[in-house]
Structure formats: structure tokens, C-alpha cells
Amino acid sequence: MTKQDHQKALEWLFTQIPNYQNDGIKAYKPGLENIHQLCAYFNHPQQQLKMIHIAGTNGKGSTSNMLASVLQEEGYNIGLYTSPHLIHFTERIKVNGKNADAEFVFDFIQKLRKIPQDIQASFFEFTTVMAFEYFRLKKVDFAIIEVGLGGRLDATNIISPILTAITNISLDHTQTLGNSLEEITREKAGIIKAGVPIVSGDKNPIVKDIIQHTADRVRAKFVDASLFGAELKSDLKGIYQKNNIKVVQALTEELRLQNISVSEESLTNGLLKVHQNTYFMGRWFEYTQIPLTICDTGHNQAGLEYVFEQLNSYHQHKHIVLGFVNDKNIDEVIPLLPKNEDFYFVKPSTPRGRHPREYENILQQENLKYKIFNNVQEGYLLAKENCLPGEMIFIGGSNFVVGDFLEKNLVINE
């Protein structure tokens, strides 16, 4: 297999199968029939794995990577399935922090191209069964599975986990999950399984009540992670990570109750070595110190509120590179922005990327000082050129903005 062969195989996966990363909500295929058929075709690899299932509006990726790091510190062989990827497709499927082997991905795509035509699977369903099979072949001790979208009808919900968690819930993807917090919570609570402990990280009484009620109905133990202390630290520096740390603490305690050994030393060190152990990027990620350049993938209203709360704690002048995708409510996001900074609004390279000209009227209403660019790199380079000593650069608004930035610049930084 050549590099070109591998790229062509990935192009088939992305272009022939509707996928959320490129197409947004129109690619969303709720329901488990297709993933059941796919897993049956591949002899049910998920049934041979011990899995931990993690959902949530924000924080599920950070929590999944933190828990993976903790369990790796204990010496376990850990599979980690997350989405979307920032640079390389293989980031979605990792074992002990190492991306899925390119040869395996290529070979598996050839198998996918030969499946019966009556299995009309989506990109995410194909990727999910690929992850299950990779973890089976790698004989992982535990596989940590991040929900793609929602919970109840997400392709990952085919699994029978030993433990589940919901990090937090806020309004996002309302076109598919519901227009109220209650509706969205019920969708995400769909991952709760009979007799399987559920860790809840949200402090909102409305959210907690629905999750606890769902757990009680199926006789699943309900664990309120918000009651845990937050004295432990992580190398993931966002202020929002304190809530995710509590979820990891609660998950670790539940694993111990299942006679799965996780020492306090592994918990402490794992939280402090997430980048080192899992190569997790994009959450308050410090790209350079001079100038201070930080990127964060927070992209919905709740996530961006946390991001800008933290950004406002930095007192130097800021050059802020932002971009959004089509399905985000710009009307809710733009008013969150600090008023006295320099903005560089960019179009992410994904087909879902929204050009800033489309929402320029809102920028003008907010009296922001801004420039508009056709791509992320142009905006970043001007921000870097304009950044005076003692000032800082922030890059975010979307996974795709951060991905575009890192793809162009990370190798240079290394």
C-alpha cells in the first residue's frame, strides 16, 4: 500500500458515503439497524470488548482522553474512539495514544467496499465498526467509546458497556436532538443500560433529575460526579476541565467497585499526562509561548462561554481568529465576543464552513474590529504579523478551524 493508495481509500470513505464532518445534519442517520447489520457482517467485534461509553454536549472528548490516560498509567491496553478528527482520519481510532495503523484502515475500507448493497451505512457507522474491529484485533483491555451525536440513536449505542457517563448537557444540534434541555437530555440518557452504572457530570437539577429518573427506571446505579472534590489537576488547562476531572474521578471509583485496579498514583499521573499519553490536542492547546498562541475547539454557545470566560482572564491585548460552520447559531455566539480585541473571521475548509461575509451584518451590529478571510491560514498569518510583544493570539470557533490551523502549522512548530 502506497501513501497515495491510502489517500484514495480515505477519499472514497469521505466522498461516497454521506458524513457529518463534511455534510452536517443531512448526513445524520438516526437508528441502530444499519450498525447492527454492519457488526453482524463483521461477526460482532463489539461483543468481545469491555467498553466505557461517554456522552455529553461538551467535555466528552476531554473526559474520554483523560480516562484513557489514567488507565494507560495503570498499565492497561486502552482503545479510544473519538470524533471528529483534527488533522488525520486515524486520530479517531487509537490504542495507547497511537493512531490506528494506516495499513489496517486501508484494508478495512476495501472490505467495506464489498459489503452487501442492502446495508446502507453512513460514514460514522462504517468508522464505528472499523474501531470495534481494530480494538478486537489489538486485544485492548478496555475500549473508551465517545458518542458521536446524541446518544439513544447514535451508532455507538449498539454496545453493552460496563460503565457509562454523561459529562454535561446544553442546547446543541437542536435540529435533531430537540429544542429544549429536557428533550436533549432524554436523547443523551438513551445510552443508560439496565444495571450499568451511569456517571452524571451536570450540576443542572433539570438534567440530573432526568438522568436519575432514567437510571432508576432501568435499575442502573446513578452517580453524581458533581459531588466529587476537584483538588486533582490535569495538563488540560481549560477552566472547564475541572468538571471533566470530577467525571473521571467518579468513573475511576466505579471501576474500582468492579474490582478493576486503578491506583491513586495512576489517577493523579494520568490526569497530568493526557497530552503525553493520548496525544490529545485542541482543548486550550498552547501552540507557542512567544507570541502566546492558544487554540480551542469549543464551538457551541455553552462551550464558547467557557472559552471566552477563560480568555478574558488574560489581560493582554488579543488577536482572535474565529470561524464557524453552517449549523451553528451565529446570533447567539457573536454577542459573547469581547469588544476591544482584534478579530480575524475565517472560513473553515470543510464544505460545511460558513463564509464570514454571510454574517458580517451581525459583526457590524456588535461594533467589532474585524477583518474577513477566505481561509484560516490567511487570518492566522495576519494576526501573527499584527501581534505586538506582550499580546496573544487565540484560534477557535470550530473543530475545523483548529484542524485547519494545526494541519498547516503544527509540523513547523515541532
C-alpha positions as CSV (number, residue, x, y, z in Angstrom):
1,M,0.0,0.0,0.0
2,T,1.4,3.4,-1.0
3,K,0.5,6.7,0.6
4,Q,-1.5,7.5,-2.5
5,D,-3.4,4.3,-2.2
6,H,-4.3,5.1,1.4
7,Q,-5.4,8.6,0.5
8,K,-7.6,7.3,-2.3
9,A,-9.2,4.8,0.1
10,L,-10.0,7.7,2.6
11,E,-11.4,9.8,-0.2
12,W,-13.8,7.0,-1.1
13,L,-14.9,6.8,2.6
14,F,-15.4,10.6,2.7
15,T,-16.9,11.3,-0.7
16,Q,-19.0,8.2,-1.4
17,I,-20.7,8.0,2.0
18,P,-22.6,11.0,3.4
19,N,-20.7,12.0,6.6
20,Y,-21.4,14.6,9.3
21,Q,-17.9,16.0,9.1
22,N,-18.5,17.2,5.5
23,D,-22.3,17.3,5.2
24,G,-23.6,18.3,8.6
25,I,-27.0,17.4,9.7
26,K,-28.2,16.0,6.4
27,A,-25.8,13.1,6.9
28,Y,-27.2,12.2,10.3
29,K,-28.8,8.8,10.2
30,P,-30.6,8.0,13.5
31,G,-31.3,4.4,14.3
32,L,-29.3,1.3,15.0
33,E,-30.5,-1.1,12.2
34,N,-27.6,-0.4,9.9
35,I,-24.9,-0.6,12.6
36,H,-26.4,-3.9,13.8
37,Q,-26.2,-5.2,10.2
38,L,-22.6,-4.0,9.8
39,C,-21.5,-5.5,13.1
40,A,-23.2,-8.8,12.2
41,Y,-21.3,-8.8,8.9
42,F,-18.0,-8.5,10.7
43,N,-19.0,-11.1,13.3
44,H,-19.9,-8.7,16.1
45,P,-16.5,-7.4,17.2
46,Q,-18.1,-5.2,19.8
47,Q,-19.3,-8.2,21.8
48,Q,-15.7,-9.2,22.5
49,L,-14.8,-5.9,24.1
50,K,-15.1,-4.3,27.6
51,M,-16.3,-0.8,26.9
52,I,-16.9,2.5,28.7
53,H,-19.5,4.8,26.9
54,I,-19.2,8.6,27.2
55,A,-21.8,11.1,26.0
56,G,-22.4,14.8,26.6
57,T,-22.7,18.1,24.8
58,N,-19.3,19.4,25.8
59,G,-16.4,17.6,27.6
60,K,-16.9,14.1,26.3
61,G,-13.7,14.2,24.3
62,S,-11.6,15.6,27.1
63,T,-13.2,13.1,29.6
64,S,-12.5,10.2,27.2
65,N,-8.9,11.1,26.8
66,M,-8.4,11.8,30.5
67,L,-9.8,8.4,31.4
68,A,-7.7,6.7,28.7
69,S,-4.6,8.3,30.1
70,V,-5.4,7.2,33.7
71,L,-6.0,3.6,32.6
72,Q,-2.8,3.6,30.5
73,E,-0.9,4.7,33.5
74,E,-2.2,1.7,35.3
75,G,-0.7,-0.5,32.6
76,Y,-3.9,-1.4,30.7
77,N,-4.1,-1.7,26.9
78,I,-6.6,1.0,26.0
79,G,-8.6,1.6,22.9
80,L,-10.1,5.1,22.3
81,Y,-12.7,6.1,19.8
82,T,-13.5,9.8,19.4
83,S,-14.7,12.2,16.7
84,P,-14.2,14.3,14.8
85,H,-10.5,14.2,13.9
86,L,-8.5,17.4,13.6
87,I,-5.8,16.5,11.0
88,H,-5.7,12.8,10.2
89,F,-8.6,10.4,10.0
90,T,-6.7,7.8,12.1
91,E,-6.9,10.1,15.1
92,R,-10.4,8.8,15.6
93,I,-9.2,5.3,16.5
94,K,-6.3,5.0,18.9
95,V,-4.7,2.3,21.0
96,N,-2.5,3.6,23.9
97,G,-2.4,7.0,22.2
98,K,-1.2,5.7,18.9
99,N,-3.4,6.4,15.8
100,A,-4.8,3.4,14.0
101,D,-2.4,1.7,11.7
102,A,-2.8,3.1,8.1
103,E,-2.5,-0.4,6.6
104,F,-5.4,-1.7,8.7
105,V,-7.5,1.3,7.7
106,F,-6.8,0.8,4.0
107,D,-7.5,-3.0,4.2
108,F,-10.7,-2.4,6.2
109,I,-12.0,0.1,3.7
110,Q,-11.5,-2.5,0.9
111,K,-13.8,-4.8,2.9
112,L,-16.3,-2.0,3.4
113,R,-16.5,-1.5,-0.4
114,K,-17.6,-5.1,-0.8
115,I,-20.4,-5.2,1.8
116,P,-23.9,-6.1,0.6
117,Q,-25.7,-3.2,-1.0
118,D,-28.7,-3.6,1.3
119,I,-26.5,-2.3,4.2
120,Q,-26.9,1.4,3.5
121,A,-24.5,2.6,6.2
122,S,-23.2,6.1,6.9
123,F,-19.6,7.3,7.2
124,F,-19.9,7.3,11.0
125,E,-21.3,3.7,11.1
126,F,-18.5,2.5,8.9
127,T,-16.0,4.2,11.1
128,T,-17.6,2.8,14.3
129,V,-17.4,-0.8,13.2
130,M,-13.8,-0.2,12.0
131,A,-12.9,1.0,15.5
132,F,-14.6,-2.1,17.1
133,E,-12.7,-4.4,14.8
134,Y,-9.4,-2.6,15.4
135,F,-9.8,-2.8,19.1
136,R,-10.6,-6.5,18.9
137,L,-7.5,-7.2,16.8
138,K,-5.4,-5.2,19.2
139,K,-6.8,-7.1,22.2
140,V,-7.5,-4.0,24.2
141,D,-8.3,-4.4,27.9
142,F,-10.9,-1.6,27.7
143,A,-12.3,0.5,24.9
144,I,-13.5,4.0,25.7
145,I,-16.2,5.0,23.2
146,E,-17.3,8.6,22.7
147,V,-20.8,9.1,21.4
148,G,-20.9,10.8,18.0
149,L,-24.2,12.7,18.2
150,G,-26.9,12.5,20.9
151,G,-27.0,9.0,22.4
152,R,-30.1,7.0,22.1
153,L,-29.9,6.6,18.3
154,D,-26.1,7.1,17.9
155,A,-24.3,4.2,16.2
156,T,-22.1,3.7,19.2
157,N,-25.2,2.8,21.3
158,I,-25.1,-0.7,20.0
159,I,-22.5,-1.6,22.7
160,S,-23.1,-3.2,26.0
161,P,-20.7,-1.2,28.2
162,I,-19.5,-1.9,31.8
163,L,-19.9,1.8,32.6
164,T,-21.5,4.9,31.1
165,A,-21.1,8.7,31.6
166,I,-22.8,11.9,30.5
167,T,-20.5,14.9,31.0
168,N,-23.0,17.7,30.7
169,I,-25.9,18.9,28.5
170,S,-26.7,22.1,26.8
171,L,-28.5,23.3,23.7
172,D,-26.7,22.0,20.6
173,H,-27.8,20.1,17.5
174,T,-31.4,21.1,18.2
175,Q,-32.4,20.2,14.7
176,T,-32.0,16.5,15.6
177,L,-31.9,16.2,19.4
178,G,-34.8,18.5,20.4
179,N,-35.4,22.2,21.1
180,S,-35.3,22.0,24.9
181,L,-32.8,20.9,27.5
182,E,-35.3,18.2,28.6
183,E,-35.6,16.8,25.1
184,I,-31.8,16.7,24.6
185,T,-31.2,15.2,28.0
186,R,-33.6,12.4,27.2
187,E,-31.8,11.7,24.0
188,K,-28.4,11.5,25.6
189,A,-29.8,9.5,28.5
190,G,-30.6,6.8,25.9
191,I,-27.1,5.4,26.5
192,I,-28.1,4.3,30.0
193,K,-28.3,0.5,30.2
194,A,-30.0,-1.8,32.6
195,G,-27.8,-2.5,35.6
196,V,-24.9,-0.4,34.2
197,P,-23.7,2.5,36.4
198,I,-24.2,5.9,34.9
199,V,-22.0,8.8,36.0
200,S,-23.6,12.3,35.6
201,G,-21.4,15.4,35.5
202,D,-24.0,18.1,35.1
203,K,-25.0,20.3,38.0
204,N,-28.3,21.4,36.5
205,P,-31.2,19.9,38.6
206,I,-33.3,19.5,35.4
207,V,-30.6,17.4,33.8
208,K,-29.8,15.4,36.9
209,D,-33.4,14.6,37.6
210,I,-34.0,13.2,34.1
211,I,-30.8,11.2,34.1
212,Q,-31.5,9.8,37.6
213,H,-35.1,9.0,36.7
214,T,-33.9,7.1,33.6
215,A,-31.4,5.3,35.6
216,D,-33.9,4.3,38.3
217,R,-36.3,3.1,35.6
218,V,-33.8,0.5,34.3
219,R,-32.2,-0.2,37.7
220,A,-28.9,1.4,36.8
221,K,-26.8,3.0,39.6
222,F,-26.8,6.8,39.4
223,V,-23.5,8.5,40.4
224,D,-23.4,12.3,40.8
225,A,-19.9,13.4,39.8
226,S,-20.6,17.0,40.7
227,L,-20.3,15.9,44.4
228,F,-16.7,14.9,44.0
229,G,-13.9,17.1,45.1
230,A,-11.9,19.0,42.4
231,E,-8.5,19.0,44.0
232,L,-6.9,16.9,41.3
233,K,-5.2,18.8,38.4
234,S,-4.7,18.0,34.7
235,D,-2.4,19.1,32.0
236,L,-5.5,20.0,30.0
237,K,-5.7,23.7,31.1
238,G,-9.2,24.9,30.3
239,I,-11.1,26.1,33.4
240,Y,-13.9,23.9,32.2
241,Q,-11.8,20.8,32.7
242,K,-12.4,20.8,36.5
243,N,-15.9,19.4,35.8
244,N,-14.5,16.7,33.5
245,I,-11.9,15.8,36.1
246,K,-14.8,15.1,38.5
247,V,-16.4,12.8,36.0
248,V,-13.1,10.9,35.6
249,Q,-12.8,10.6,39.4
250,A,-16.3,9.1,39.6
251,L,-15.6,6.7,36.7
252,T,-12.4,5.6,38.3
253,E,-14.2,4.9,41.6
254,E,-16.9,2.9,39.8
255,L,-14.2,0.8,38.0
256,R,-12.7,0.0,41.4
257,L,-16.0,-1.1,42.6
258,Q,-16.0,-3.6,39.7
259,N,-12.7,-4.9,41.0
260,I,-10.7,-3.2,38.3
261,S,-7.5,-1.9,39.7
262,V,-6.8,1.8,39.4
263,S,-4.3,3.3,41.9
264,E,-4.4,6.9,43.2
265,E,-1.0,7.3,41.6
266,S,-2.3,6.3,38.2
267,L,-5.3,8.6,38.6
268,T,-3.1,11.6,39.6
269,N,-0.4,10.9,37.0
270,G,-2.9,10.1,34.2
271,L,-4.7,13.3,34.6
272,L,-1.4,15.2,34.4
273,K,-0.1,13.3,31.3
274,V,-3.1,13.4,29.0
275,H,-1.2,15.0,26.1
276,Q,1.8,12.7,26.6
277,N,-0.3,9.5,26.8
278,T,-3.1,10.2,24.2
279,Y,-1.7,13.0,22.1
280,F,-5.0,14.8,22.6
281,M,-5.0,18.3,21.0
282,G,-7.3,21.2,20.6
283,R,-8.6,21.9,24.1
284,W,-6.9,25.1,25.3
285,F,-3.9,23.9,23.4
286,E,-0.8,26.2,23.7
287,Y,0.8,26.2,20.3
288,T,3.6,28.7,21.1
289,Q,4.6,30.9,24.1
290,I,6.0,33.7,22.0
291,P,3.7,35.0,21.0
292,L,1.3,33.2,23.3
293,T,-0.9,31.3,20.8
294,I,-3.8,29.2,22.1
295,C,-6.4,27.2,20.2
296,D,-9.6,25.6,21.5
297,T,-12.3,23.7,19.7
298,G,-15.2,24.9,21.8
299,H,-17.9,25.7,19.2
300,N,-21.4,25.8,20.7
301,Q,-22.8,28.5,23.0
302,A,-22.0,26.7,26.2
303,G,-18.5,25.7,25.1
304,L,-17.7,29.2,23.9
305,E,-19.0,30.8,27.1
306,Y,-16.3,28.8,28.9
307,V,-13.7,29.6,26.3
308,F,-14.3,33.4,26.5
309,E,-14.5,33.4,30.3
310,Q,-11.0,31.9,30.3
311,L,-9.8,34.1,27.5
312,N,-11.0,37.2,29.4
313,S,-8.7,36.2,32.4
314,Y,-5.7,37.0,30.2
315,H,-5.2,40.8,30.4
316,Q,-3.0,41.3,27.3
317,H,-4.5,42.5,24.0
318,K,-5.8,39.6,21.9
319,H,-5.8,38.8,18.2
320,I,-8.7,36.3,17.8
321,V,-9.1,34.1,14.7
322,L,-12.6,32.6,14.5
323,G,-14.6,30.6,12.1
324,F,-17.9,28.7,12.2
325,V,-19.9,26.0,10.3
326,N,-23.3,26.4,8.8
327,D,-25.3,24.7,11.5
328,K,-24.2,27.0,14.4
329,N,-26.4,29.8,15.6
330,I,-24.2,32.8,14.9
331,D,-26.8,35.2,16.5
332,E,-26.1,33.5,19.9
333,V,-22.4,33.3,19.6
334,I,-21.3,36.7,18.3
335,P,-22.6,38.7,21.3
336,L,-20.4,36.5,23.6
337,L,-17.2,38.0,22.0
338,P,-15.1,40.5,23.9
339,K,-15.5,44.0,22.3
340,N,-12.0,45.6,22.4
341,E,-9.9,43.0,20.6
342,D,-8.8,42.4,17.0
343,F,-10.8,39.8,15.2
344,Y,-9.9,37.8,12.1
345,F,-13.0,35.9,10.8
346,V,-12.2,33.0,8.6
347,K,-13.9,30.3,6.5
348,P,-13.1,26.7,7.6
349,S,-12.1,24.5,4.7
350,T,-14.8,21.9,5.3
351,P,-17.8,22.0,2.9
352,R,-19.9,23.0,5.9
353,G,-17.7,26.0,6.5
354,R,-19.6,29.3,6.7
355,H,-18.0,32.3,5.0
356,P,-17.9,35.4,7.3
357,R,-19.5,37.6,4.7
358,E,-22.7,35.7,5.4
359,Y,-22.9,37.0,9.0
360,E,-21.0,40.3,8.6
361,N,-24.1,42.3,9.4
362,I,-24.0,40.8,12.9
363,L,-20.4,41.7,13.3
364,Q,-21.2,45.3,12.4
365,Q,-24.1,45.4,14.8
366,E,-21.7,44.3,17.6
367,N,-19.2,47.1,16.6
368,L,-16.3,44.6,16.5
369,K,-12.9,45.5,15.0
370,Y,-12.5,42.8,12.4
371,K,-11.2,41.6,9.0
372,I,-12.5,38.7,6.9
373,F,-10.5,35.9,5.2
374,N,-11.2,33.1,2.8
375,N,-9.3,30.6,4.9
376,V,-7.8,30.0,8.4
377,Q,-4.1,30.4,7.4
378,E,-4.6,33.8,5.9
379,G,-6.3,35.1,9.1
380,Y,-3.7,33.5,11.3
381,L,-0.7,34.9,9.4
382,L,-2.1,38.4,9.6
383,A,-2.9,38.0,13.3
384,K,0.7,36.9,13.8
385,E,2.1,39.8,11.8
386,N,0.0,42.3,13.8
387,C,0.7,40.7,17.2
388,L,2.9,43.1,19.2
389,P,5.2,41.9,22.1
390,G,3.1,41.0,25.1
391,E,0.0,40.4,23.0
392,M,-1.6,37.0,22.3
393,I,-3.4,35.0,19.6
394,F,-6.4,32.8,20.0
395,I,-7.8,30.4,17.3
396,G,-11.1,28.7,17.6
397,G,-14.9,28.7,17.0
398,S,-14.9,25.3,15.4
399,N,-13.1,21.9,15.3
400,F,-12.5,22.6,11.7
401,V,-10.8,26.0,12.3
402,V,-8.4,24.4,14.8
403,G,-7.9,21.4,12.5
404,D,-7.0,23.7,9.5
405,F,-4.6,25.7,11.7
406,L,-2.8,22.6,13.1
407,E,-2.6,20.9,9.7
408,K,-0.8,24.0,8.3
409,N,1.4,24.8,11.3
410,L,2.0,22.0,13.7
411,V,4.8,20.4,11.9
412,I,6.6,23.7,11.7
413,N,6.2,24.1,15.4
414,E,7.6,20.7,16.1
